[in-house]
Each structure stands twice: as C-alpha cells, then as structure tokens.
Amino acid sequence: MGTLTKTYPVLEMSCAVCAANVESCVAALPGVRSATVNFASNQLHVTFDSSQVTPEQIRDAVRSIGYDLIVDEDCADQRQESAEQVHYFALRRKTILAWVFSVPLLVVGMGFMDMPGADWLMLALALPELLFCGRTFYVNGWKQALHGRANMDTLVSLSTAVAFLFSLFNTLFPQFWLSRGITPHVYYEASAVIIAFVLLGKLLEERAKGSTTAAIKRLMGLQPQMARVVREGVECDLPIAELRVGESVSVRPGERIPVDGTVLSGESYVDESMISGEPMAVHKSPGDRVLAGTVNQRGAFTIRASQVGGETVLARIIEMVRAAQGSKAPVQRIADRIAAVFVPTVLGIAVLTFVIWMIVGGSGSFPHALLSAVSVLVIACPCALGLATPTALMVGIGRGAENQILIKDATALEQMCRVDTIVFDKTGTLTEGRPTVTAWIWNDRSVFTDKERTFYLGMVRAAESRSEHPLGEAIVRYLVGQNTEDVEIESFESVTGRGVVFTCGANSYWIGSLRMAAEHGYFAMDETALPGKDSLPETLSSRIHRAQTEGKSVVLFGSDAGLIAAIVVSDPVKRTTPEALAQLRRAGLAVCMLTGDNVRTASALASELGIERFRAEAMPDDKERYVADLQAAGRTVAMVGDGINDSQALARADVSIAMGQGTDVAMDVAMVTLIGSDLRLVSKARTLSRKTVRLIRENLFWAFVYNVIGIPVAAGLLYPLWGVLLDPMLASAAMAFSSVSVVLNSLRLRYKKL
C-alpha cells in the first residue's frame, strides 16, 4: 500500500473536452495526487494513495460520467487494443449506414422536396439514422449534462436534435406557420448529414491516431510472447508471463531472445541493433549478458533469466516511451484550459446568434436564426484543438524511439530546441568510459628478442590478472589479443596507489606508477618531475612526457636490472564525439565540459576537442552549481551525463540527457536517454525537437484560426454583406476535415529526416 503511479486505458472518449472531463473527475477523488489524460493515446496517468482510493473506485467514477477505464493490469494493452478494434469496426458500420440513409435524404431534400409526401419520406429516412447511428451522441451528451459537463457530444446532439425536432414540428403541424404566412421548411437532411460527417471524421481520426502509436506497437512487436524453458532437463514452451527469474531458457538460431539474462552454455552472434543502435552483431559466450527482443543469429545457447516481463530493458523502454507520449508539454496545458471552457462558450455564442437573428429579422427570420445557431454548434467542435499538441508529441516521441532517442518527458521535447548551451560530463560521455592501452613502449636501450617479449607480455598479463586496479584490467584486456606466453608468478603483492610487486623465478619485478619506479631506485622524481633524461633513453623519455602532457596515465614495467617497458593507458575519446561536437557548434550552441579528473587531463582533452569552457576536479555539487550558474546567466542548459555523480546536475538542467549505457540513477533522473554511445544523437534530438515544436505551432495555429473564422461565418456574419449563410451540412464537413488535417499534418514528421 502507499502512493502508486499507474497508466490505465480510457475508452469511449470522443474529443479533448472528454479527456479534460475524465481528468478533472479523477483528480477530484480523495487520495488522487495527480491525473492527466492523453486524448491521442486514450490513456489516464494517475498518481494516487492506494489506502484512500482503489483503481476500481477510479473506474467507477469514470464510468459515472459516460466513459470506461481498464484497471486490470493483466494484458491491459491487449484488452485496450481489442476494445479499440471493436469500437473502430462498430464506428465503421455506423458510418456506412449513416451515409446509406443520408445520400437519399440529400437527393430528396435538394431535388424533390416539393413532391407529395417528401417530408414524411425524409422523416422515415432520418429517424432510424439518428436513433441508431447517432445514439451514442445523445446518450453521452445526456450523461454529461447530468454531471453539469459538456463535450463534443453535447454540441452534436444539441444541433441535430434541434434541427430534427424543428423539422418534425413542421411536418406534423405545417398550418402553424402557413397561417402566419411563413413556408414551413424541414431540415431532416441537415441533421442526418451532420451525423454522417461527424462519424466519418471520427472514423478517419481513429485511423490516423492509430498511426501515431506505431512506434509503441513496433517496440511491443519485438517482445516474444513465448519462451522455451528448460525444466528438469526437458524443454517446454511457456507464455512469457509464466516465466520466473532464475529459470533456464533455450534460444535457437533466428529467434528473438525472450528475457534478459546471462548465457549459461553455447555461443552465438546476437543482433542488438534494435536496442543499442549498433549494426554489428555481438558475439555472446558463457557469462555474457543478453537482452529481450534482440535476435539470435547463428548458434544456439541457453540463458539464465535475470529479468522477466516488465523488468526487462525492452519493457522499460516501452514503458518510458508510453509515459512520455502521455505526458504534457507546457503548450498543451494552455490548449487544455481553452478546451475546458470552449463548449460552454460555444453554447453561449449559439444562443446569442439565435437571439440576434430574431431581433434583427423578426419572426420571419426564424429559419435563418435556427440554422445559424445549429451551424455554430456543429462547426465549433474542439477536436482539432485537442489533437493539435498530443498527436505531434506522440509522433515526435515515437520517431525518437525509432532513432535510439528515448524521451521520458514531453517538456524535454519542447525545451530541447530552445537550448543554447550543452554541458557534457567527460568520462563515459565524451570518452569511452573505461581505460584502454593506447601504446606499449619497449625500452630501446635494451634489445629484446621476440621470445623475451612474449615472455614479458605473459608475465605482465599474469600479474595484472591478480590486480583489482582499473588500469590493470585495461592492460589485461589489451594483452588478451597479443601473442603471450603462459607464465607462473610468485610472491605477488599489491601496493595501494602504487602498483604491484612480484617474483618470477629468481628475479623480482614491479609494475606501477612513476612513483613506484622512483621508489625502486630507478630514477628520482617528485610530485611533478619527469624521469631524468640521463636515466632513460631520449625517445622513451619524450614519449612519457608527451603522454603526461596529454593527460594520459603511464604504467612502468621493470625489474631490479632496469626498466623493461612503459605502458600508456588512457580513456579514449569516442569515435563519434568530434563530429557530434562539430554539429552542435554549427548549430550555434556553446559546448562545456565537466569532469572529476585533474586539471592537466581535463585541459588536454578540452584542447583536443576544441572545448573552451570546462571545469576539472568537479564534485557532484560543483557540477550542479556550474549548471545553475549558467542558468543564472540567462542560458538554457542541457546536461549530458552517464553516472551517479552527474545526477544532481542532470536534475538541475533545463533538459537532462543520459547515456543509455550509464547508470540507472542517471537514466531515472534524465528526461531523455540516448540508447548506445553515439553522441550525434544529441544533435538529432535537437532537430527532432525543432521539427516537433514547429508542427505543434502549425497545428495550434490552424485549430485556432479554423474556429476564429468558422464560428463568425456560421453565425451569419457574412449574410448582411454578401447573403452568405453556412449550411449545417457544410459546417459538419469542415469540422471533420479540421480534425483529420491536424492529425495528418502531425504524421508528416514520420517521414522527415533528422
């Protein structure tokens, strides 16, 4: 029990006001901390105290205002998809049937309205359409009214009901108007065609909205549904949901790996491109980690499951993308506030339109007054306004996921294009994050045979295999690929902060820092001194000096008889780092670097990469303070890091970006996670942000302009000047087109180059 954050699918919503109604209804429940509803993805994101309110109570509250909620978490995605498919096919049937009734209604209403019995024929065609095809509008509109709320169903049900009831009165009691010298017109075709156009618009909208979730569906498609489990030596196929941590899972060639785990036996090459973005297959052997959703290529192997179900890396990626698509950018909150008051305002405008027409034109203008009010109700549907931002965000976040850019918060997608300063952590972000041997320098004062070199390499490998120092690990990794001899060493001793001392046969050897070399009397040095040139060959001395100047570490290998070799170890710059920084500079961004390394190392790397602003020996507090100082100077800052020591600075930055191979803490704090290690994704993320924000602005512009122009025209503003009145049928067609055009405009982002 306690505070929970859950995502539940919402059913039966028809517009942005519906989303706002569900949101406010849930937010008003006791124990609910926050509630947001994404109309584009039909999902409720709610944080609540489970000791005060249960998911079932939240569902009942949502049902009371005319919607439904899926709170059963088992197969919730499949249930939502199934419900949406049922809804889509039902909507399609209603749309087709509505047009079957509407087309003959239009023919009679436009060309044969004076024939005997025309009014009764149109009534016979319109009544079943409104009762069956339009039933949902009236039921939902009534439920909303009972709770003092209004939405698109309210506008559609009011407009069509008024037009139909007025026409029904004129059909039953034509003498009421004839006795007053007024011809009784009927508008059955208007009420029917409004229903048909609204249904057609919703059908097209549902199809287009389905495309905005394509990224999630593709990611979910990477998850195998079955696993081949080895129990008591026998293989059996089980659903993923029944798999337990620690069980053995068999994977055959060509299959997707069903769970995260460790290889127990066998070996193969695995395509991890869908997770890491790296095109080359990775060799896997016993002890190596494998991830769910990746593809086994050649061999077969058995793995022990370490994470299953929702705990796998792929499942967490899917959840992160889903949560981001449900989050709201600041601009969306403005649209939400407008949508909340939009329907009551439209109702007021419709009433005002009717009153003004009656005052100006008298009783003879009643038909015009009625049609104008109906047109206002129909054309002012807020769907386009509600879809403008979430559809663009969903497509943008999905596009990012397809390009190894996981966006956890929609605010980041909106803010990224405003960033003018990028701050990079050094180790693991600009660099590979692990020491690597970059040079092995033999002492050329001595002449070593190939056999001696092979022997010495084997000796170093044997000694450093016992060391726990990161530089020792780097040396061992380097020697794995070299021609070495198996050597047995004796009396091994690790000297903290210096190196290791050991014996081999009758001789004593040491491997360590320059200070250890000095302690063994090979040459004298202090904190900053370099090896004396009189003690070392000129070539070796100059190369050690250059390595130190470049901020690299130097490990010396020697014996009582003299120095044998110098090993240069450094944290190499990532292959893509120079190009990534060049892209950001061309875009006009300032680039800064933070590191806990010493000034010499930081300065050397900054000089190599052309970074003018950096801070060395920075503790976590210093990194956060550096970002805060930049913000105080009026800069919009993005922080890119990968470690726990970066988490404070990440939290402080306007946009926080974590490297996918970094720590879980950094990724939890960050708004954006870059899968893999390619820093060029930072520039891609900024391009994606710029294109998405441009789409949002375009969508909002057209949604607002549509209503600003459409409502006055529907109210009859142009009638006194040019005799133009907007027919309710055309108003419904325009309303449907506006919603579909906004969604289609957002979908253009799927085909833009990043």
C-alpha angles and dihedrals in degrees: 000000000000138000113347132184114208140170117218128182114242120212133201098026114147106179146005091273088058088056090049091049093051090046095052092042093054094040090056093059117105112258096023110126098184139349131190128175124203109207093193094056096029093230136134118214108197136173113199145159105252091204090063104034133019129212088247091057090050089051092050091051091052091047091052091066095048106272136094136229131204106218099162101103094198106101091344091154092052091046092050092048091048092048091047091050091051089048092048095051091045089050091049092051091049092048093051092046091047091056091045087061097035100054095059088041089056092047093051095040095049103035111017105031092123096055117108113275093010092132092052092047091052090048090053091052098042100045098064091043093054094042096047109020095035098036093104092058093054096043094048093042090054092048090051092050092052088059095043092252135122136199141158090298087059092056095045095044093047095047096046094040092051092049092046096045092047089051091046091053090050091050095049098037109026091151091069089072099030091058087057094049094254123127109233107231124191127214103194091130090054094054092045097046091048088058091046094049094045091050091047090050091049091048093052090043092053091051092049093045089053088061092056090064093051092109092056091047092050091050091048088050088063090065113092113223096209135046130199102230124194109220120172089344094306124110117225132171114240134174112259090243090065096051118109132208112264097029121128117246125194119217123193129201114288095017128122113244107247101205143018110263151123126276111251101179139355128032139238146149115269127202105224096167094116089060106029101025089229111132098207118091114241123230113237126196134162111312095025122121122241129191134222115257096027118120125245108219118186119352133046125241144167122235135193110232112239100166125024137179114350093002097069121105091246092050090051090050090051091048091048092052092045092050091048092051088053095048121095129236116220091254090056091059089059090053090047092055090049092048091051092063096029101090096047088048091051091049089053092049091050092052091045090050091053093047095048092049091050092047094047099039104028125217092323090066094060095109091050091046092050095047092047092051091048091049091052091052092049102042095046096068107145096216095108091050092049094047097045098087107025095050092051091047093048093050091044094049091045091049088052092051090053089054097048092262111124112194113197098179127038089215088069091055090053095042100044095077090055094055114116099172129050119196116197129197109224110218113065093359108059090015133043091260098231131077116258131187106246099172139017110198119192117208100254091199085078123053112225123192120223089255091053092049091050089050094049092047090053090048092053091046092052092048098045091047086070093048122093094201116117090231089055090053090051092052092050091050089052094049094050088078095044132088102260138163124234104250130184115217130194141205094019116191129181114211108203112240093001113061139254135309124200144152131236116189109321096335132088120221137184136196120192152090128328087262091059089051089053091048089055089056097245091126137340123250141157132207095299105016122118123220110287111261090222090062100044134048112263093243095051093044093051093047092051089048092050092048091052091048089053090053095251126142120246121207117191126208120200150137137217087277095058148284115323104180146341119228119204114208126183142157099251123221113254114259093241098044099091093049092045092053091046090054091052093048091050087054089057099252124144112234122211133177132212125191142161090219123107123277094255094055093042093048093050093051093043090052092048092051097038094244110155099184120057142138122213131199088027118168120204091267090050091052092051091047091051091054091046091051091053090050091048087055089059099261126138104226134203116192121204117195145139110200142075088249089061096054096092093051091044091054091049097049124094088235121020121202124188128194111241094230091053131096124302090239092059091048092048091054097041125090091209130036122197110210109222125003105285107126091194085081088075090066090044090052090053091049090049090050092050093049093045094049090049089053092049091052092048091049094047091046093054093041092053095040091049092057095039090056100030100052097053091045091049090048090058101255091145095048097085091050105039105001091249120154123176111235112227089234091058089045091056091048091050091048092052092047093052094057095045093046092054092052093045090049089054092050090061087079090069089070101040120108116243 
